[in-house]
């Protein structure tokens, strides 16, 4: 081997060692960076010397199958986490069986107050306590309904925020699709742009699960699991109008809430045929358009049961057939044509509520009585108490098909909420476990810091060897020049 060949080989080796050190240090520095894929230096035999080394390029290692599985786990976790949060929130609103402020506990307090008052019907304090307990019961359902409305309104606002994020992110991916081929054709390194695009696709995937299809020149197209073309050359544009402050009677069907559109066409957001199947965006539509409506119907069923129990013909001989009973729909009798949200309008009849200008003695004498009558007569109080213990059919099938007493219905409400919360939490736990496992699998295919440090030591040794060759060639040249 001539000295010039040895020198060229050593210079090529130094260049390869320098580039290799940069690649390894980049891997170590970005080991925990989201979207970063491990790089390796690709080397080949030098075309100049024939037995030296030259740098061919830098390879970005990426397993599309593992990435797709991780994205599926990401979207599933986002969906189940949102659903679990909703059910946990609703359970908190109605209370748990051991909660003294739960709907069930308030009903028991009201029932007990009627029994206590019946034992001494002349006691104004006991009659006042019945009115307070009835008002507390109505307010418990009012508060639960209002809290549910807040969760539904929050879901509506989140949808608007998610749609804005989705549009911006899809546009950024479109821009990167155009930039990557341009940089590559100019001889630049596109690996950083590929990392950035992967992060953006992950963000879209968390909202709407996506399938990534590779195109020429390192570009990609995106499709939703439900068949929407999110990006094919140009990014799709989603539109949604945020309502912000929802009411129980508002739905997409009656035009009072906005649906989702893509490029001006309506998008199916629920059911087996949903076009945004899975992910955080579908979760919020499910909360707003399905789960909240179902939960509101359960609250309304309990409120309807309370109103109708005390509107039973003959229960109060002093009341007319058109008069409201002990509990009212904002002062009126129950009407099947009234809009959803009965639980938010439930109120104790003002005629017996001292805080509303009424007289609690009407609990004993009758809601339509003009005078207190016999203070020792507990007949009406006993009739009200018996009405609570009468087994009646329930207006919705959520609590079963059998007849229930008032206490049983309120307990069924709590049980339903608790069961749904437990089931949703179990699904979230499973989704989180699967997500963690997929993250570990992807991490195993990513940067191994120990292996990279070992590679760095090998590069240092190669650098030192090539530097030594250059030093020897330099010494030989000096020796020849001195001869």
C-alpha positions in Angstrom: 0.0 0.0 0.0 1.4 3.4 -1.0 1.6 6.3 1.5 -1.0 8.2 -0.5 -3.4 5.3 -0.3 -2.8 4.9 3.4 -3.3 8.6 3.9 -6.6 8.7 1.9 -7.9 5.7 3.8 -7.0 7.3 7.1 -8.7 10.6 6.1 -11.8 8.6 5.1 -11.8 6.8 8.4 -11.5 10.0 10.3 -14.5 11.5 8.4 -16.5 8.3 9.1 -15.6 8.4 12.8 -16.5 12.0 13.0 -19.9 11.5 11.4 -20.5 8.3 13.4 -19.8 10.2 16.7 -22.3 12.9 15.7 -25.0 10.2 14.9 -24.4 8.3 18.2 -24.4 11.5 20.3 -27.6 12.5 18.6 -29.2 9.2 19.5 -28.1 9.5 23.1 -29.3 13.1 23.4 -32.7 12.3 21.9 -33.3 8.9 23.5 -36.4 10.2 25.2 -37.5 12.7 22.6 -41.1 11.9 21.3 -41.1 10.8 17.7 -37.3 10.4 17.5 -36.2 7.3 15.6 -32.7 5.8 16.1 -30.1 6.6 13.4 -27.2 4.6 12.1 -24.4 5.6 9.9 -24.2 3.7 6.6 -20.7 3.0 5.3 -19.3 1.5 2.1 -16.0 0.9 0.4 -14.4 4.0 -0.9 -14.6 4.5 -4.7 -11.3 6.4 -4.7 -8.9 4.1 -2.9 -10.8 0.9 -3.4 -10.2 -0.4 0.2 -11.0 2.6 2.3 -14.3 3.7 3.7 -16.8 6.4 2.8 -20.1 7.6 4.3 -23.1 6.6 2.2 -25.8 8.2 4.4 -27.7 8.1 7.7 -30.5 5.5 8.1 -33.6 6.3 10.2 -34.9 3.1 11.8 -38.7 3.0 12.1 -41.0 0.0 12.5 -44.4 0.9 11.0 -46.1 -2.1 12.5 -45.1 -1.3 16.1 -45.9 2.4 15.5 -49.4 1.5 14.2 -50.0 -0.7 17.2 -48.9 2.0 19.6 -51.1 4.6 17.9 -54.1 2.2 18.2 -53.3 1.9 22.0 -53.0 5.7 22.2 -56.4 6.4 20.7 -58.0 3.7 22.8 -56.6 5.1 26.0 -57.7 8.6 25.1 -61.3 7.3 24.4 -61.6 5.2 27.5 -60.0 7.9 29.8 -62.5 10.5 28.7 -65.4 8.0 29.2 -64.2 6.9 32.6 -63.8 10.6 33.7 -67.4 11.2 32.7 -68.9 8.2 34.6 -66.8 9.0 37.6 -68.1 12.6 37.5 -71.7 11.5 37.3 -71.2 9.0 40.2 -69.9 11.9 42.2 -73.0 14.0 41.3 -75.6 11.5 42.4 -73.5 10.2 45.3 -72.5 6.8 46.6 -74.5 4.6 49.0 -72.3 5.7 52.0 -72.6 9.4 51.0 -74.9 11.4 53.4 -75.6 13.9 50.6 -76.5 11.4 47.9 -79.9 11.4 46.2 -80.7 8.2 47.9 -79.8 9.5 51.3 -81.8 12.7 50.8 -84.9 10.5 49.9 -84.4 8.5 53.1 -84.1 11.7 55.1 -87.4 13.0 53.6 -89.2 9.7 54.2 -88.0 9.6 57.8 -89.1 13.2 58.4 -92.6 12.3 57.2 -92.7 9.4 59.7 -91.4 11.6 62.5 -93.9 14.3 61.7 -96.8 11.8 61.6 -95.9 10.7 65.2 -96.6 14.3 66.4 -98.5 16.1 63.6 -99.0 19.2 65.7 -95.3 20.0 65.9 -94.5 22.9 63.6 -90.8 22.1 63.9 -91.3 18.6 62.6 -93.5 19.9 59.7 -90.8 22.4 58.9 -88.3 19.6 58.9 -90.4 17.7 56.3 -90.4 20.8 54.1 -86.6 21.2 54.5 -86.0 17.6 53.7 -88.2 17.7 50.7 -86.4 20.8 49.5 -83.0 19.1 50.0 -84.2 16.2 48.0 -85.3 18.4 45.1 -82.0 20.3 45.3 -80.0 17.1 45.2 -81.5 16.3 41.9 -81.2 19.9 40.7 -77.5 20.0 41.5 -76.9 16.6 39.8 -78.7 17.8 36.7 -76.8 21.1 36.7 -73.5 19.2 37.2 -74.3 16.9 34.3 -75.2 19.9 32.1 -71.7 21.4 33.0 -70.0 18.2 31.9 -72.0 18.2 28.6 -71.1 21.8 28.0 -67.5 21.0 28.7 -67.6 18.2 26.1 -69.1 20.6 23.5 -66.3 23.1 24.2 -63.6 20.4 24.0 -65.0 19.3 20.6 -64.5 22.8 19.3 -60.9 22.9 20.6 -60.1 19.5 19.2 -61.4 20.4 15.8 -59.2 23.6 15.8 -56.2 21.5 16.8 -57.0 18.8 14.2 -57.3 21.3 11.3 -54.0 23.0 12.3 -52.1 19.7 12.7 -53.4 18.3 9.4 -52.2 21.5 7.6 -48.8 21.2 9.2 -48.5 17.6 8.0 -49.5 18.8 4.5 -46.7 21.4 4.6 -44.2 18.8 5.8 -45.2 16.5 3.0 -44.3 19.2 0.5 -41.1 20.2 2.3 -39.5 16.8 2.7 -39.0 16.0 -1.0 -37.6 19.5 -1.6 -35.0 19.1 1.2 -34.2 15.6 0.0 -33.7 16.7 -3.6 -31.4 19.4 -2.4 -29.2 16.8 -0.6 -30.3 17.7 2.9 -31.0 15.4 5.8 -34.8 14.8 6.1 -34.7 12.6 9.2 -35.5 15.5 11.6 -38.5 16.4 9.4 -39.7 12.8 9.5 -39.5 12.8 13.3 -41.5 16.0 13.4 -44.2 14.6 11.1 -44.5 11.5 13.2 -45.2 13.6 16.2 -47.9 15.5 14.3 -49.5 12.2 13.1 -49.5 11.0 16.7 -51.4 14.1 17.7 -54.0 13.6 15.0 -54.2 9.9 15.9 -55.0 10.7 19.6 -58.1 12.7 18.3 -59.0 10.4 15.4 -57.3 7.0 14.9 -55.4 7.1 11.6 -54.0 4.7 9.1 -50.8 5.9 7.4 -50.2 5.1 3.8 -46.7 5.7 2.4 -46.5 7.7 -0.9 -43.6 8.5 -3.2 -40.9 10.9 -2.2 -41.4 10.0 1.5 -44.8 11.6 1.6 -47.8 10.1 3.4 -51.6 10.0 3.2 -53.8 9.7 6.2 -57.2 7.9 6.5 -59.4 7.4 9.6 -60.5 4.0 10.7 -64.0 5.0 9.7 -62.9 5.7 6.1 -62.5 9.5 6.1 -59.7 10.8 3.8 -57.9 13.1 6.3 -54.9 13.8 4.0 -54.4 12.9 0.4 -52.2 15.6 -1.1 -54.3 18.3 0.6 -55.5 18.2 4.2 -59.2 17.9 4.9 -60.9 20.7 6.8 -63.3 20.1 9.7 -66.0 22.5 10.8 -67.9 22.6 14.1 -69.8 25.4 15.9 -69.3 25.5 19.6 -72.4 26.0 21.7 -70.6 26.3 25.0 -73.7 26.4 27.2 -75.8 23.4 26.5 -79.3 22.6 27.9 -80.8 19.2 28.4 -83.3 19.5 25.6 -80.6 20.5 23.0 -79.6 17.8 20.5 -78.0 17.6 17.1 -81.3 16.1 15.9 -83.4 19.2 16.7 -80.7 21.5 15.3 -79.8 23.1 18.6 -76.3 21.5 18.8 -73.7 21.4 16.0 -72.7 18.3 14.3 -69.3 17.7 12.7 -68.6 18.3 9.1 -65.5 17.6 6.9 -65.1 19.6 3.7 -68.8 20.7 4.0 -70.1 17.1 4.4 -71.6 15.7 7.6 -69.5 13.2 9.5 -71.0 10.3 11.5 -69.7 10.6 15.0 -71.4 7.8 16.9 -72.3 4.1 16.7 -70.7 1.3 14.8 -70.6 3.3 11.6 -68.9 6.3 13.1 -66.3 7.8 10.7 -64.1 9.0 13.6 -64.2 5.7 15.4 -62.2 5.8 18.6 -60.0 8.5 20.0 -60.6 11.6 22.1 -62.9 13.4 19.6 -65.4 10.6 19.4 -65.3 10.3 23.2 -66.5 13.9 23.6 -69.2 13.4 21.0 -70.3 10.3 22.8 -70.3 12.2 26.1 -72.3 15.1 24.7 -74.8 13.2 22.5 -75.2 9.8 24.2 -73.9 9.4 27.7 -75.2 12.8 29.0 -78.6 12.3 27.5 -78.8 8.8 29.0 -77.8 10.1 32.4 -80.2 13.0 32.2 -83.0 10.6 31.4 -82.2 8.6 34.5 -82.3 11.7 36.7 -85.5 12.8 35.0 -87.0 9.4 35.7 -86.4 9.8 39.4 -87.8 13.3 39.3 -90.9 12.2 37.4 -91.5 9.4 39.8 -91.4 11.8 42.7 -93.9 14.2 41.1 -96.3 11.5 39.9 -96.4 9.7 43.3 -97.9 12.8 44.9 -100.2 13.5 42.0 -102.1 10.2 42.5 -105.8 10.8 42.5 -107.3 10.7 46.0 -104.0 11.0 47.7 -104.8 14.6 48.9 -108.6 15.2 49.1 -108.1 19.0 49.4 -106.3 19.3 46.0 -108.0 19.7 42.7 -107.3 17.3 39.8 -105.4 20.1 38.1 -103.3 21.1 41.1 -99.7 20.2 41.4 -98.7 17.7 44.1 -96.1 17.9 46.8 -93.3 18.0 44.2 -93.6 20.0 41.0 -92.1 20.7 37.6 -91.1 24.3 38.4 -94.5 24.8 40.1 -96.6 22.9 37.6 -97.9 19.3 37.3 -95.9 16.7 35.4 -96.4 16.9 31.7 -95.2 14.3 29.2 -94.7 17.0 26.6 -92.3 19.0 28.8 -88.7 19.2 27.5 -85.9 17.1 28.9 -84.3 18.3 32.1 -87.1 17.6 34.5 -84.6 16.9 37.3 -83.2 20.5 37.0 -86.7 21.9 37.4 -87.9 19.7 40.2 -89.1 21.8 43.2 -91.0 21.3 46.4 -94.5 22.8 46.2 -94.2 26.4 47.4 -97.5 26.0 49.3 -95.7 23.9 51.9 -92.3 25.6 51.8 -91.9 28.2 54.6 -88.8 29.6 52.8 -91.0 30.3 49.7 -93.8 31.9 51.6 -95.8 28.7 52.1 -97.1 27.0 55.3 -95.7 23.7 56.4 -99.0 22.9 58.2 -100.5 22.1 54.8 -98.4 18.9 54.9 -100.8 17.8 57.6 -104.0 19.5 56.5 -103.6 19.1 52.7 -102.1 21.2 50.0 -105.4 22.8 49.2 -106.5 23.3 52.8 -107.6 26.8 53.8 -107.0 26.3 57.6 -104.7 24.1 59.8 -107.7 22.0 61.0 -107.1 19.3 63.6 -103.4 19.5 64.7 -103.5 15.9 65.9 -104.7 14.4 62.6 -101.8 12.6 60.9 -103.8 11.0 58.1 -102.4 13.2 55.3 -98.8 12.8 56.5 -99.3 9.0 56.6 -100.8 9.1 53.1 -97.7 11.0 51.8 -95.4 8.5 53.5 -97.4 5.5 52.0 -97.1 7.1 48.6 -93.3 6.8 48.8 -93.6 3.1 49.6 -95.9 2.2 46.8 -94.3 0.1 44.1 -94.8 1.9 40.7 -93.6 1.2 37.1 -90.5 3.2 36.0 -90.6 5.4 33.0 -87.4 4.1 31.4 -85.9 0.6 31.2 -82.5 1.6 32.6 -83.6 0.4 36.1 -85.3 -2.7 35.0 -88.9 -3.6 34.2 -90.3 -4.3 37.6 -92.2 -1.9 39.8 -90.1 0.0 42.4 -90.7 2.0 45.6 -89.2 5.5 45.7 -86.2 4.4 47.8 -85.6 1.5 45.5 -85.6 3.7 42.4 -83.1 6.2 44.0 -80.9 3.2 45.0 -81.1 1.9 41.4 -79.9 5.3 40.2 -76.8 5.2 42.4 -76.2 1.5 41.5 -76.4 2.2 37.8 -74.0 5.2 38.1 -71.6 3.1 40.3 -71.6 0.1 37.9 -71.0 2.3 34.9 -68.2 4.1 36.6 -66.6 0.8 37.7 -66.9 -0.7 34.2 -65.4 2.4 32.5 -62.6 2.4 35.0 -61.8 -1.2 34.3 -61.7 -0.5 30.6 -59.4 2.5 31.2 -57.1 0.4 33.3 -56.9 -2.3 30.6 -56.3 0.4 27.9 -53.5 2.0 30.1 -51.9 -1.4 30.6 -51.9 -2.2 26.9 -50.6 1.3 26.1 -47.7 0.8 28.5 -46.8 -2.5 27.0 -46.8 -1.1 23.5 -44.6 1.8 24.7 -42.1 -0.7 26.1 -42.0 -2.6 22.8 -41.4 0.6 20.9 -38.8 1.6 23.4 -37.0 -1.7 22.9 -36.7 -0.9 19.2 -35.5 2.6 19.9 -32.3 4.0 21.3 -30.4 1.7 23.6 -28.1 4.1 25.6 -25.7 1.3 26.7 -25.3 0.1 23.1 -24.8 3.6 21.9 -22.1 4.2 24.5 -20.3 1.0 23.4 -20.5 2.2 19.8 -19.0 5.5 20.8 -16.1 3.8 22.4 -15.5 1.8 19.2 -15.7 5.0 17.2 -13.1 6.6 19.5 -10.8 3.7 19.0 -11.3 3.9 15.2 -10.6 7.6 15.3 -7.4 7.1 17.3 -6.2 4.3 14.8 -6.8 6.5 11.8 -5.1 9.5 13.5 -2.1 7.2 14.2 -1.9 6.3 10.6 -1.8 9.9 9.5 0.8 10.6 12.1 3.0 7.7 10.8 2.6 8.9 7.2 3.6 12.3 8.3 6.7 10.9 10.0 7.6 8.9 6.9 7.2 12.0 4.7 9.5 14.0 6.9 12.1 11.2 6.9 12.0 11.0 3.0 12.4 14.8 2.8 15.4 14.7 5.0 17.2 12.1 3.0 
